[in-house]
């Protein structure tokens, strides 16, 4: 028997059932097609918005329902349990992009963008990474130069989730290249602005249906009122939001590890070798026992981190611990589960294979494992 979870109310569990139905009816029948074409159809975004699955934690006056973050946790976990990790682009839109606007944007920006994001009419992205700057955000080279009532943005971004679909993008740019972290600012760039363009869709090892691409900014004139927060305040805003972003990755990783264990246990009960179930072999039972123990430890830790986040007490170092440890655990667990599937674990039609390909990037995006360890080490 696993340690019972105490996070969720009856309302959260009812929401979970709604999410399951939505994924089963609207997503799974078309999922293979989405993987082949390299993105999820825009219609899914509108349906998700109509169902209340987008920006649910955003207050009602901005188009959301003001729900607590546990509803978002349910969404993260159900995407993993039902094997549709590619839907995380919707969650990035809702729980990374939208909060930046909510917490840092003017009333004008909140009214202009958040209701359309909640409905699925507009799709959001955030552009941090560049070819020469990933985890080190102070190394970005995209610039924003003040020119009267506008900023002129020049530069490029890569590995951007929702790049091809996005209608708005939060851009990390240098407003004062000589000021280090204090020279970084955040802007909302509308995809209709002249000089903004989308590059090629990037082909990835995993997350094949998650829209990922390049963005280019060629003298894009952005109104001053599209500045998020204050000039030079971008790095502080990023540091404020990153713990929740990293916790989201850890939450998904924990759920995926649990799901991989469930899939693999079922497979080992059905698959036979030398006249008996694979599960009857001691080496198999002991490996699954080890996985179950580690996954349970991860579950208790991540649930406590979720509680701290809800209380506003999750610090950056603990979020980094969660992101580092759960993403590493997930990859190790899934690799062991692939091994227990034998040759079928390498076949794309098996969900464990998709999970194996999809999970590897969690040790990279949101800050690499190495960067997480460095951040943790600073607290020693």
N, C-alpha and C positions, 0 to 999 in steps of 0.2 A: 504494500500500500504506500503511495506517495504522500508526502506531507501536504495536507489540504491548503489551498490558496484562500486567502481572506480578503483579497483586494476588491472583488466585484460584488455589486448589488444585484438584485433580481432584474432591475432595469438594464444593467450592463449585459446580463445573460440573454435578455430578450433582444437587445441590439445585436449580440453575437449571432443569434439565429437569423436575423434580417440580413446580416452581412453574408452569412453562409448561403442563403437563398439567392442573393444577388450574384455572388460569384458563380454558383452552380448553374444558374439560369442564363446569365448575361455574358459571362466571361469564359468559362470552361469549354462550352461548345465551339468557340472560335479561337481558342488559345494557340493551337498549332498554326493556324493561319497568321496570327499576330507574330509568332516567332519567325515565320518564313518571311513576312514582309518587313520585319524589323521595328514595328511600333504597334501600339494599341490604338484602335480606331477612335477618333475624336468623339464619336457617338457615345462611347462608354463613359467619357468624362461628363457628358450632359446627363446621362442616366444616373450616374453616381451623384451628381449635384441634385437632381430631382429627388433622389432617395435620401438626401441628407447626409451623405457620406463624405462630402468635401467641406473642409474648414469648419468642422462641427464645434471646435472649441472657440471659434470666433464669436464675439457677442452678437446678439440678435439685431442690433441697430446697424450692423455691417454685413448682414446677410447670413450669418451663422446661427447656431442655436444656443451658444453659450455653454456647451456641455463641458464637463471636466475632461481631463486628458485621458482618463481611463477608457473613454469611448474610442479614442485614437489608438490606445494600446490594444484594444480588441481588434481594430482594423489591421494593425501591424501583424498581430499573431495569427489572425485568420488567413491572411494572405500567405503566410508560411505554411500553415497546417493544410491548406488546400492546394499547395504547390504552385502558387501564382506570384512568385517573388517579383515578377515584372510589373505588378500593380503598385510597387513602391514609388513609382513616379507620381502617382496620385497623392500618396502620403507626403512626399517631399513638397509638393504643391501646397498641401493643407497645413503641414506641421513644421515646415522650415521656411518656405517663402512667405506665407501669410503672416506668421508671427513677427517677422522682421518689419512688415508694414504696420501691423497692429501696435508694436512696441516702440517704433521709431518714426513712423510716418505722421505727417500733419493730418488734420481732420479732412482736408481736401483729398489727400492721397488715399486715406482709408475709405472715404465715400466713393472715390473714383474707381478703385480697383477691387476691394474686398468683396462687395456683393456679387460682382461678375465672376470672381474666383469661386465663390461658394456655389454658384449656379452651374459652373462648368463652362460658362460663356467665354471666359478668359483663362488661359493656362499659364502658370507661373514657373519660372526657372530662377536659379541663382548661379551667377557666373563668378566663381572664385579662381579656379585652376587655370593656369597658363602652361604653355609648353615648357617654360623654365621655372615655374613656381607652382608647387603643389601644396604640400603640408606647410611650407614656409610662406605664409600669406604676406609677410613684409617684403617678399621678393617680387611681387607683382609689378609688371611694367606698363600696364594699361594706365593711361593718364587722363585726367579731367582738368581742363584749364578754363578758368572763369573768363567769360567774355560778355560783359554787360549782364543781361538778364538770363544768360544761358551758361552752361558748361559745355565745352567741346571735348568729346571723348574719342580717344584713338587707342587702338590695341586689338587684341584677340584673346579668346578663351577657348579651352578645349575640355573634353570629357564632361560636357554639360548635360545633365539629365533634363529631359523635356525640351532640348534645344530645337528640334525640328517643329514641334507643335507650339512652342511658347508664343504668347501674345505680349507678355511683359517679362522682363528679366531684371533682377537685382544685380547690379554690376559693382564689383570691388575695383576701385581705381585710385591712383595716386593723385591727390590734389596738391601735395607738396613733397616731391621726391626726396628732398633733403631732410625731412622731419621724421624719418623712420616710421614707426607704428602710428605716430600722431599725424602723419601725412596721408593716411588712408581714409577715404570717404565712400559712402554707398549711395547709389543712384538707382532710380527706377527708369529703365529704358523701355519705351513702347516699341513693339516690333514694326510699327508703321512709320517710325521716325526715319527720315532720309539718312543714308549712310550706314544704317544697321543692316547686316546681312547674315544669312545662315550658310555655313559651309556644308561639307559632306556629312552624311550619316555615318557614324563610326560602327564598324563591325567588330563585335566583342566575342570573347570565348563563351561567356555566359550572359545571362540577362538579355537574351537576344531580342525580346519584344519590348525592352525598355528603350525608349527613344533617347539616344545619346549622340551628341554632335559637337560641331565647332560653331563659334559665333565671332563675327568680325564687326569692328567699330571704326568707321572711316569718317572722321570729322562729324560725328553725330552730335547735333545740337540738342541738348537736354535742358528744359526750363529749370531755373533755379529752384522752383517749388517742387521739383522731382528729387531733390536731395533728401535722403533719409536721415533724420536727425540733424546734426550740425557738421559743418565741414571739419574734417580731421577726427571725427568721432566714430569712423567706420570700424576701426580695429576693436575699440571698446564694445561696440554693438555686436561684433562677431564673437568676441569672447563671452559675452552675456548669453548668446543663443547656442553656442557650440555644445555646452553640456547636455542640453535637451536633444540636440541633433545626434550626438554620440550615444546617448542613452537609447534613442530609437533604433540605432544599428544593433546595440546589444540586446534589446527586447526582441527584435526579429531573429537574431542569431540564436537566442535561447529557445524560441519557439521552433525554429528550423531543426535544431539539434534534437528536441523532443520528438518532432515529427519523423525525422530520420530513424530514430530508435523504434518508433511504432511501426513504420513501414518494414524495417529490417527484421524485427521480431516476428511479424506476420509472415514474411517471406521464409524465414528459417523454420517456421512451423509447417509450411507447405512443401518446401523443397526437400527432396530425399537424396541421400548418397549412401552407397554401401548398404542399402536396405533399410535405412532408418532416417528420421527427420534430422536435418542439420542441427536443429536445436538440441538433439540428444547427445551431441558430442560435447565433451567437457570444455574443449578449447572455445567452442562457440558460446556456451553458457557463460563461461568466465569473462569472455570479451564483452558480451552484452551486459553482464552484471557490472563490469567496470564502467561501461558507457552510462548505464542507468544511474549509477552512483554519482558520476561527474555531472551528469545533466541535472540531477536533483540538487546538487550543491549550487550549480549555476542558477537554477530556478529560485532558490531561496535568496541568493544574493541579489539577483536582478529585481525581484519583487520588493525587496527592501529599498533598493535604489529608486524604484518607482514611487514608493511611499515618501521618500525624502524629496523627490522632485515635486510631488503634489503639495508638500509642505513648504516648498521654496527653500529647502535646505540641502539640495544636492550640489556639492562643490565640484569644481572642474577636475580635480585630481581623482575623485571617486568616479566621476563619469568616464574619465580616461581609463581607470581600472576596469570598469564594466565593459567598455568598448573593446579594449585590448583582450581581456580574458575570455569574454564570450565569443568574440569573433574567432580567436584561436581555437577555442573549444569546439565551436561549430565545425570548423574545417577539419579538425582531427577526427571528430565523431563521424562526419559524413564520409571521410576517406575510409575509415574502418568499416562503415556500413556498405560502401561500394565493394570492398574486399569480400565481405560476407555474401554479397549477391553473386560473386563469381563473374563469369562472362556477361551475364545479364546486367550487371552493374555498370557496364560500359555501353549499353544500348540506350539510345536517346529516348525511346518510348517509355522507359522506366523512369518514374519520378525521382528516384534517388540519383540518377545520372544528371538530370537537369539541376537538381539541388547541388550536386558536386561542382558543376560548372558555375552556377549562380553564386555560390557562397564564397568562392575564392577572393573576390574583390572586397569583401567586408574587412579583410585585413589591411586594405589599402585606402579605400575612400573614407572620408570623415576624419582623416588623419591616420597615418600608417601606424602599425604596431610599434615601430621603433620610436616614432614621435610620441606616442602615448606613454611609453616607458620613460622618455626624457621628461615629459611633463610631470609624471609621478615622482621621478627622481628629484625634482626640484623641491619637493615637500619633505625630503629626508633631513 
